């Protein structure tokens, strides 16, 4: 047996990047909370959030201090980006820690004002371990044009996004917006918020960011295709069923397609 054949006896794997915690083991006092907040695993997550923010800014998904990111790290703990900061120039030290009521428990910068919308998603959908909110131009244009994208035009969008949800306009940062988005996100991994932008969720922060890229690319494709022809070619229902089988194999079977 060659060295190559010997190595291939170990089955190839897909990396599991989801942060996992032990239920019932959240830090119980100030000292343990501080130790947790500055631990290596949490530092790694902070660095990942910084990287996702940089990608968002470089792709023009955010402007000024727009957009925000979160990662759930405990039964009652969520890492989040701070308010009033460019997502392209964050550092790990800028990150904040809040509980599931939105109360900040660690971090020297004030938490994002829209963290409650992220938390509402996490409460409504246990699979949501990280969220990404941004204002990508094409998808946000759909939100302003009051046009929900069809869900049967490109195989990759069907498999990785399913149906893109639509949340009615509510004031950003309000309880009403958190309730509306949380309701829609329970069945949709990507939600266009009317006259606002997009919020996506995933099993880890890069997964949530990928959904943002998927959503924006899909909306851009539709916009360009509409400029070429008013009628778009849809994927046949039986072929859609095959794509949903692939989606289920990826572990997204509990998220329905509308």
N, C-alpha and C positions, 0 to 999 in steps of 0.2 A: 504493500500500500504506500502510495506516495505521500509526502508531507501534506500536500494540498488535500488529498482525499481524506487523510486522517483528521484535518481541521474541519472538513465539511461533515464529519460525523456529529458535530454539535449543531443542532438546528439553528438557522438564522432567526433572529428575533427583531421585533420592532421595539425600540427603547420606550420604556414607560416613564414619562416625565412628570406624571402627576405627583404633587406633594401629598404625602400621606401622614396623618397624625394618629395618635392613639386616643380613641374616644374617651372622654372623662378625664383627660390628662392635661387640660389647659393650665397654665401657670396660676398658682393660687394666691401669690402675694407679690408685692412690688419688686422684691429682689429677684424672684424667679422669673417674673415678667421681663425685667431688664436683661437678665441672662439669656432668656429665650429670644428677645428682640435683637440681641447682638450676637447670637449664635451663628456658626458657620452655615448651617442649612438655610437660615433666614437671610443671611448675607447673600447667599447664592441667588435666592429668589429676588432680592432687591436688585442685584446686578442684572438679572433677566428682565426685570421691569424697566430698568434704565435702557437696556438694549431695544426692547419693544417700543419704548417711547422715541428712541432715536430713529428707528425704522419708520414710525408713523410720521414724524416730522420730515424726514427725507423724502417721503412719498407724497408730501403735501396733503396728508390726511388731517393735519391740525394746523391751526394758525394762531399766533399770539400765545395765549396760555390755554388754548382749548384742549379737550380730550382728557381722559383719565383711565387708569388701570387699577385692577384689584386682583388679589389672590387670597383665597381662603386658606388659613393655616391652623385652624382649630375648630372645636365645637362652637366657640363664640368669639373667634378672632379672625380679622381680615387685614391683610396688608393693602395699603392704597397709596396712590400718588397724592402730593399736596396740591392745594389750590394756588392759583396765580404763579405758575411756573411753566416755561416752555418745555414741552415733552422732548425736545431735541437736546436739551442741555441739563438733564437731571443727573444727580449722583446717588449712590446707594444711601448716603446719609440723609437725603431729602425725604425718604419714604416714611410713612406714618403707619400706625397700628390702631385699629378701632375694634370695638366689640360689635355684635350683631344688632345693637340699637343705634350704632353710629357714633357712640361716645369714644373720643380719642383717648387711648391708654398709653401710647408711647410715640416718640418722635417729636422733634423740636419745631417742625413746620406744621401749620394748620392743615388738616385733611381736606380733600376735595369736597366741595359742597354737594356733589352729586353721588356721593358714596351710597346713599340710601337706595338709589335705583339699582346699583350693583347688588347690594345686600338683598333687596326684594327678589331679584333673580335667583340668588343662591338659596333663599328660603323656599321659593316656589319650585325649584328644580335642583334636586340633590346632585345631579351630574355636573352642575355648573360649579367648577372649582376656581375659575378665573374669568374676568370680564374685561372687555376692551371697548371704550367709547371714543368715537372720533367723528369728524365731519368731512369725509372724503367727498370730493366735488360731484362726481356722477351720482353716487347713491344719495347724497344730500339733495341734489337737484330733483331726483325722483320724489323725495319727501316734500319738497316745495311744490312740485307739479301735481301732488296728490295722486301719484301713480305707483301702485304696488307691482313689482316685477313678477311676470309669469314664472312658473317653477318648472317648465318642461322644455327648455330650449337648448341646454348644454349638459352632457352627461356629468361632467365634473361638478357642476353646480348642484345637480340633483343629489349626487353621492355625498359631497362634503358640506352642503348647506341644507339640503331638503327644501322646504318652502320658506321663503323669507317672510317673516312676520311683519305686521303693520300695527303700530301703536298710535292711537289718536293723540293729538297735541295736548299736553299738559305743561304747566310751568316747570322748566328745568329745576331740579333740586327739590321739588315739592313732594309731599306725601302722595298727592294725586298722581304725579308722574311715576313714582316708584310703584304704586299699585297697578297702574295701567301697563307699564312695561313688564313688571313681574308676571302679570297674568298672561301676557302674550308670549313671553320668553319661556314659559313652562313647556311650550310645544314647538318653539322655534329657536334655533341656535344663532340666528341673525335677525335683528329687529330694526326696521326703519322707523324712526320716530318722526312723526309728521312735523314739518317745519322746524326740524332740529338737527337730526343726524342719524347715526347708526350705533347700535350697541350689540356686541357679539359675546358669546361665552363658549368655553371649552373646558377640557379636563386639566389644562395647564395654561400658563399665560401665552406661550407661543402659539398654542392651538387656538386660543381666543383671537390672537392677532391674525393668524392665517385666515380665520373666518372673515375678518375685516377685509383682507386682501381679496379673498374670494368674492365677497359681496360687491366691492368696488369694481373689480374686473368684469363681473357679470353685468352690472348696470352700465358700464362703459360699452360693453359689447352690444347690449340692447339698444343703447342710444345711437351707436354707429349703424347698426343694422336697420333701425327705423329710418335713418337718413337715406338708406339705399332702397328700401322697400317698405311700404306701410304694412304689409302682411309678412309675418315671420313664420318660418317652418317649425312646427312643433314636433317633439318626439312622440311617437305613437304610444298609446296606453299600455300595450303589451310590452314594449321596450322599457317603458317607465317602471313597470313591475320588476323587470330584471335588474334595473339600477337600484331599486329599493332593496332587493336581495343583497346586493353588494354593500349597501349602506348598513343593513343589519349585521353583516359579517364584520363590519368595522366597529360594532358595539354601539351604534346610534339608534337601535331599534325602539327605544322608549320615547324617542322624539318623533312625533307623528308628522306626516305630510298632509297639509290641508287639502 
